[in-house]
Amino acid sequence: ACLSSCVYCLRSMQVKADEERHGGMLFWDKTIQAIKANKNIEEVVLSGGDPLLYPNSTLEKMFFDLCGISTIKSIRINTRALTHNPYKIDDIFCSLLEKYDITALGIHINHQNEITNDFILALNKIQKKTQKTIFLAQTVLVKGVNNDEQTLKELFKKLYFLGIKPYYLFHNMPNIPAAASQRTTVQKGVKLIKGFKRHISNPAVPEYIIAHKTGKKTVPLEIEGTPEFKYTVNKNGLAVVKFKNWKNKWVEYVDGID
């Protein structure tokens, strides 16, 4: 479950959100056992829905259990809370971030209009409480909302000046019916980034990402692609991107429309 029902997200197709929210912790002990059994896991990301829907007491149990696993070196949280419920960021939550040395807080945000006074107050409250937690922003490229150079540039600059690193710019995912009209082309995103890259502080420029079912893929900023990242059409004449994924296997991704 999540604080929002963004139509570009797979969660918009979820019909049992309330059941899932309450059922998720039923599997927590099994999750912890699975993590303990895999010594290669060094970082855990609490995400997908929104972990900040849980009360602070539940979050503390999660942090406590994870910190009790010797191989875990990093805990990251992804949330919509600063834009949709900044009042969740209370003194108790901030103390938990400090107590359990939470490595990073990932903030989902798509437009500078979401950076309200309450957003800034919540952010400042965390920044004053913990010296370790870093702040990362994840943004989705949404046609009609932020698919122009000036809008993205202003968003990323404002985040950076607040102490938040623009981390990912996601190309809007395919196979979500409501999102079809909000999907621009992958090359459009490349053009947007190339338009302001080196014109603003480079740490304020995020990594451009495709969220493929086999894993994330960084989009190269060569406008015509590369030998391992090709803009083409499939056998049905549909515009697609073909690329080698992290397993070095060729996969196909449905492109959008300008």
N, C-alpha and C positions, 0 to 999 in steps of 0.2 A: 504494500500500500504506500501511498505517497501523499504529500501535502497538496499536490496539484494533479490535474489530469491533462497534461500537455499532449496535444493531438499528434505531435511528432514522435511520441514515445510509445514503446510497446505496452506500457502500463495503461494506455488509453483503451486497450482492448481487453483489459482485465475485468472480469465480472464478479469475482469473489474476493474483492479486496479486503473486506472486513474479516472474512474467514481466514484469509492469509495472514493478516496482521496479528491475529491472536494465535494462529497455528504455528507461526514461524518459530517461536521460542520452544515449541514442543520438540523441535529437532536440534536445539542448541547443544545439548549434551553429546548427541551423536556428531555434531559438527566439531566440537572440541576434541573428541576422540579421534576423528579423522585427521585433524590438523596435527595432533600429537604423534600420530602414526607416520606422518610424512615429514621426515627430517629436512627436506629440501625447502619447505615453506618458511620464508623469513618475514614476510609481510602479509597482513590481513587487511582487507578493505571492507568496511561495513557500508553497504550501499544497496541500491537497486530495488525499488521503493526508497524509503527514507528512514534511516535508523532513529532520527530525532522525533519520530512519532512515539517512540517508547518513553516511559517515564525515566527520570534520572536514576532511580533505583535499579531498573533493568539494565540501563546502560552501564552502570557501575559493575553489575555482575558480569556483563560481557567483557568489560575492560579487565576486571580482576582475573577472570578465567584465562583470557588471552595472555596476560602478563605472567601467568603461572607456567607458561610453556617456554622452556629455556631457549628454544630455537627461534622464537618470534622476536624480531628486532624492531619491528615497526608496525604501528596501527594507524590506518588512515580512515577517515570518515567522509562520506559524500552526502551532501544535504541540500535541500531547497529552503531550509528554515530561515536563512537570513533575508530571503526575498518574500517568503510566504507566511512566516510566523517568527519574526525576530525576537518576540517576547519569550520564546523557548530558551534563548541564551541568557539564563539567569546565573546568579552567583554560584549555585551548586554545580551547574553544568561546567562553568569555567574552572571551578576547583577540581573537577574530575579530569579535565584535560591536563591540568598541571600535575595532579597526583599520579596519573598513570602515563605521563610522558607521551601523550598522543602526538604522533609525528606530524600529521598533516590534516587539515580540514579542507575538503574539496567543496567549492560553492558553485551551484548550478545557477547561471545567470546569462540572459540573452540580450539585454538592452540596458543602456545606462539609466533609463527611467526607473528601473528596478532598484537602483541605488538610492534608497530613500534616507531620510534622517534617522529613522529607526534601524535601518540596515547598518549605517555607520556607527550608531551608538552600540549596537550589538557587537560589531566587529571590534570597536575600541575596548569594549569590556573584556573580550577574550585577549586582545593584545596586551592589556595591562596586567592580566593575571598570569599568563604563561609566556615564557621566553623561548620555549622549544618549538611549539606548534607553528608550522609554516602554513601559508594560505595559498590555495590553488583554485583557479576558476575554470569551469568547463562551460562551453558555449556551443549551442547548436545553430548552424547556418539555416535561417528560416526565411524563405522568399516572402517579401512584403513586410518583413519586420526588421531584419538587420543585414540584408544582402546588398549593402552598398558600402563603399569604401569609407566614407566619412563616419557612418554609424558605428562600424566595427572599430575604426581608429579611436574614436572618442571613448567607446566602452573600454577598450584595452588600456588606453592611457589612464583613464580614471581608476580602474582597478589597480593598475601598477602603482599609481601615486598613493593609493590607500594601503599599499603593502600586500597586495594580492597578486600573485603571479598568474597571468593568463596562460593556462596550461594546455588545454585542448580546444580546438575549434572542430566540432564534429560536422561532417556532411550529413544532412538529414537522411535518415534511414529509409530504404525502400520497404515494400510489402506492408505498409500501414495505410489503409485506405484513406483515412482522414488527412494524412500528411501529403498526399499526392500533389495537391496544388501548391504546397509550400516547399517543394524540392526544386532547387535550381541545379545546374550542372556542376560536376566536380571541377571542371576547368574554370567556371565562374569564380569559385572559391579561390583557386590559384591566382587568378587575375586580381582579386580583391586584396589578397595578402601581398602580392608583388607591388601593388599600388602604394602601400604604406610601409612596407619593410624597408629599414634603413632611414625612414623619415620620422620614425618614433624610436624610443629606446628599444634596443633589440630584445631585452628580457620581457618587454611588453608584447611581443609577437608570439602567439601560441603555435603549437604544433598542429598542423592540419591533418585530420584523422578520418579514415573510413572505418565505421563499425561494421565489420563483416561477421557473418555467423561463425567463421573459423578463427576469429580474432581481429584485433585492431591492426590497421595498416596506415603508416605515415604516407601522406600524399606528397610526391616530389614536386618542387616548385618550377620544374621545367614545363612550360605551357603545352608542349606537344607530347609530354610523357617521356618515358625512358625505355630501354630494352626490356625492363622487368615491370613496367607499368604502362599499359597501352590503352588509348582511347579508340574504341572500335564499335562495330555492331555485331549482334549475334545472328544466328541463322534465320531468326524471325524478323530481322531488320530493326531490332530494338537497340538503342544506344546503351552500351555497356562499357565498363572498365575491366580489363583483365590484368591481373598482377600476381606476382609470387608472394604468398603469405609467409608468415614466420616459420612455417615448416618447409619452406622452399617449394611449395606446390602451387601450380597455377589455379586461380579461382576467378570467378566472374561476379561482378557487382553491377546491378541495374543503375544506370545514370538517371539524372533528373532532366528537366526541361527549362531552358532560359525563359 
